[in-house]
Amino acid sequence: MKRQAYQPILITDASRSQDDQLTSRQKRYVLMMGIRVACLVIGAVLVGVKAPLLWLWLPLCGLGMVLIPWLAVLLANDRPPKEEHRLAAKFQSRHRDETPPMALTSEERPHKVIDAEP
């Protein structure tokens, strides 16, 4: 039985720890909820000062206050996709020859000799 060659484990192939993933998701969630609070405050200020184009700004702020929490929860509960093994891509990326397996290559094919004289 032939032994396989030793393949060292590279630290760059390791995925992020669960604590790191959780921390980054928490930071993203807090940032998005901060943007939601900013939309609420801006909407209140715009109403208070009776800003021009209030009919345009209030729906935008309202849309931000409704969509951002939904997106924040989805992104906070999502984990990064699993990375494929580094060798899997090499096996899948094999190109297929357009010639059938038993066909002769251009070097192996017999060449026709064309006489220029009749």
Secondary structure as GFF3:
##gff-version 3
##sequence-region A 1 118
A	DSSP	three_ten_helix	11	13	.	.	.	ID=ss1
A	DSSP	alpha_helix	18	49	.	.	.	ID=ss2
A	DSSP	alpha_helix	54	77	.	.	.	ID=ss3
A	DSSP	alpha_helix	88	92	.	.	.	ID=ss4
###
